[in-house]
Amino acid sequence: MIKALLISLLMIGAVEAKVKTERIEYKIGEQTFEGFLAYDTLSQGKKPGVMIVHNWMGLTKETEDKATDVAKLGYVAFAADIYGKGVRPKDAKEAGALAGKYKSDLKLLRSHANAAIETLKKQSKVDTAKIFVTGYCFGGTTAIEVARSGADVKGVVSFHGGLTGSSEDKNIKAQVLVLHGAVDPFVPQKDIDAFLKGMNDNKVNYQMNSYSNAVHSFTEKAAGSDNSKGAAYNEQADKRSWIAMKEFLAELSK
């Protein structure tokens, strides 16, 4: 009877476990940025921190939902704001121009990402010795550039991000997980080869998973299902890449 009661209480507690979210403002120079923090209110003690970097459309509900999902796994999740508070492209044309600004100025991109990491580290529930960076499309590219900046993070995860070689691969301290659409037309084979060469030449601890029949944006339902457009949702690749990320984070959080 007592055992049954305890089990019932545990089950009730599990049901009532709740993720709290809040918006966090931070500054880089004179510019204000606004990230999105999510964590389990019933989780005790300090937890690993996971920063999620948005796609080229900026910090939208899509990225906030990803942060909430990561928080449900037992991490303190922080959706970074690379563009700045209120800076949100209205369409793909504006998004391309804005993302291009940062991709052509990696020093700026890295500085904005690293400022967001420092903001995550300041949160009281975060174990600052266990910080991770994940990202989608533009955010996946950003995650790799964070590693190339020499940031002191445990691991970075790129979902359908850009892949290139870099002389700064030698700076990478983090472990790297790349989750790639095997037929992504926006990431040519020559870029993949250059990326892998940089990883291997510099003895980076990395993994790369390629998902068959998956193109760019394979985790984004809003991308539709037409692979011929070069960007499309792929349910199997989405699920498998999420599992790969979970296993990567769990392994490095021990």
DRENDOLO-338452 format. One line per field, with one value per residue (C-alpha): residue in one letter; x, y, z. Coordinates in steps of 0.5 Angstrom, whole numbers, plus 500, padded with zeros to 3 digits. Example, Ala and Ser with C-alpha at 12.3 -4.5 7.8 and 13.67 -1.06 7.14 Angstrom:
<tises>
residu	[a, s]
X	[525, 527]
Y	[491, 498]
Z	[516, 514]
</tises>
This chain:
<tises>
residu	[m, i, k, a, l, l, i, s, l, l, m, i, g, a, v, e, a, k, v, k, t, e, r, i, e, y, k, i, g, e, q, t, f, e, g, f, l, a, y, d, t, l, s, q, g, k, k, p, g, v, m, i, v, h, n, w, m, g, l, t, k, e, t, e, d, k, a, t, d, v, a, k, l, g, y, v, a, f, a, a, d, i, y, g, k, g, v, r, p, k, d, a, k, e, a, g, a, l, a, g, k, y, k, s, d, l, k, l, l, r, s, h, a, n, a, a, i, e, t, l, k, k, q, s, k, v, d, t, a, k, i, f, v, t, g, y, c, f, g, g, t, t, a, i, e, v, a, r, s, g, a, d, v, k, g, v, v, s, f, h, g, g, l, t, g, s, s, e, d, k, n, i, k, a, q, v, l, v, l, h, g, a, v, d, p, f, v, p, q, k, d, i, d, a, f, l, k, g, m, n, d, n, k, v, n, y, q, m, n, s, y, s, n, a, v, h, s, f, t, e, k, a, a, g, s, d, n, s, k, g, a, a, y, n, e, q, a, d, k, r, s, w, i, a, m, k, e, f, l, a, e, l, s, k]
X	[500, 506, 510, 504, 503, 510, 509, 503, 507, 513, 508, 504, 511, 513, 507, 507, 514, 514, 519, 519, 521, 523, 527, 534, 536, 544, 548, 554, 557, 551, 546, 541, 540, 534, 535, 530, 532, 528, 529, 525, 523, 523, 530, 535, 542, 546, 545, 549, 547, 546, 545, 541, 542, 537, 536, 537, 530, 533, 530, 523, 518, 521, 528, 524, 520, 527, 530, 524, 525, 532, 530, 525, 531, 534, 539, 538, 537, 538, 536, 541, 540, 545, 542, 539, 533, 527, 532, 528, 528, 521, 522, 528, 531, 532, 534, 539, 542, 542, 545, 550, 553, 555, 558, 562, 564, 566, 569, 563, 559, 563, 563, 556, 555, 560, 557, 551, 555, 557, 550, 548, 554, 551, 545, 545, 542, 548, 554, 559, 564, 559, 557, 554, 552, 547, 544, 540, 542, 545, 545, 549, 554, 555, 556, 562, 565, 564, 568, 573, 574, 577, 571, 571, 565, 564, 561, 558, 552, 551, 544, 544, 549, 554, 561, 567, 575, 578, 585, 582, 580, 587, 583, 578, 577, 570, 568, 564, 557, 555, 548, 548, 543, 546, 543, 543, 545, 547, 553, 557, 562, 568, 566, 565, 571, 575, 571, 573, 580, 581, 578, 582, 589, 587, 585, 579, 574, 568, 562, 559, 552, 549, 542, 539, 534, 535, 536, 537, 533, 531, 528, 524, 517, 515, 520, 515, 516, 519, 526, 527, 527, 533, 530, 525, 523, 524, 521, 526, 532, 529, 528, 534, 538, 535, 537, 544, 544, 541, 546, 552, 550, 548, 555, 559, 555, 557]
Y	[500, 505, 503, 504, 511, 513, 511, 515, 521, 520, 520, 526, 529, 527, 530, 536, 538, 544, 548, 556, 560, 568, 573, 575, 582, 583, 588, 588, 595, 599, 594, 590, 583, 579, 571, 566, 562, 555, 550, 545, 548, 542, 540, 540, 543, 546, 543, 543, 549, 549, 555, 554, 559, 561, 560, 566, 568, 570, 568, 566, 561, 556, 557, 558, 551, 548, 551, 549, 542, 542, 544, 538, 534, 536, 542, 550, 552, 559, 561, 566, 573, 574, 579, 584, 585, 587, 585, 580, 579, 580, 575, 570, 576, 580, 574, 572, 579, 579, 572, 574, 580, 575, 570, 575, 578, 572, 576, 579, 573, 569, 575, 576, 568, 568, 574, 570, 564, 569, 571, 563, 562, 568, 564, 561, 554, 553, 548, 553, 547, 544, 548, 546, 550, 547, 551, 550, 552, 559, 557, 551, 555, 559, 553, 551, 558, 558, 552, 555, 561, 557, 558, 553, 549, 542, 541, 544, 541, 543, 541, 542, 548, 550, 546, 549, 549, 554, 555, 556, 549, 548, 553, 548, 545, 542, 536, 537, 533, 535, 533, 533, 532, 527, 531, 538, 542, 548, 544, 542, 536, 540, 544, 537, 535, 541, 541, 534, 535, 541, 536, 530, 535, 538, 532, 535, 530, 530, 526, 527, 524, 524, 523, 520, 523, 529, 536, 543, 545, 538, 539, 545, 543, 550, 548, 544, 537, 538, 536, 539, 546, 545, 546, 541, 537, 530, 527, 521, 525, 530, 525, 521, 528, 529, 523, 524, 530, 527, 522, 527, 532, 526, 523, 529, 531, 526]
Z	[500, 502, 496, 491, 494, 493, 486, 485, 488, 484, 478, 480, 481, 474, 471, 474, 472, 469, 464, 466, 461, 461, 456, 458, 456, 455, 452, 447, 447, 446, 443, 446, 445, 448, 449, 451, 457, 459, 465, 469, 475, 479, 477, 483, 483, 477, 470, 464, 459, 452, 448, 441, 436, 431, 423, 419, 421, 427, 434, 433, 436, 433, 436, 443, 442, 441, 447, 451, 448, 451, 458, 458, 457, 464, 461, 462, 455, 452, 445, 443, 440, 434, 431, 436, 440, 435, 429, 425, 418, 414, 409, 406, 402, 408, 412, 407, 407, 415, 415, 410, 414, 419, 415, 411, 418, 422, 428, 429, 429, 434, 438, 438, 440, 445, 449, 449, 452, 457, 459, 459, 464, 469, 470, 477, 475, 470, 471, 467, 466, 462, 456, 449, 443, 438, 432, 426, 419, 420, 427, 425, 422, 428, 433, 429, 428, 436, 436, 432, 436, 441, 446, 452, 451, 452, 445, 439, 435, 428, 425, 417, 418, 413, 412, 410, 411, 416, 418, 425, 426, 430, 435, 437, 444, 444, 441, 434, 432, 425, 423, 415, 410, 405, 399, 401, 395, 399, 402, 396, 396, 396, 402, 406, 403, 406, 413, 414, 412, 417, 422, 421, 420, 427, 430, 432, 436, 431, 429, 422, 421, 414, 413, 406, 402, 407, 404, 407, 413, 414, 422, 420, 418, 415, 410, 406, 403, 396, 396, 389, 393, 396, 403, 406, 412, 413, 419, 419, 419, 424, 429, 428, 429, 435, 438, 436, 439, 446, 446, 445, 450, 455, 454, 455, 461, 465]
</tises>
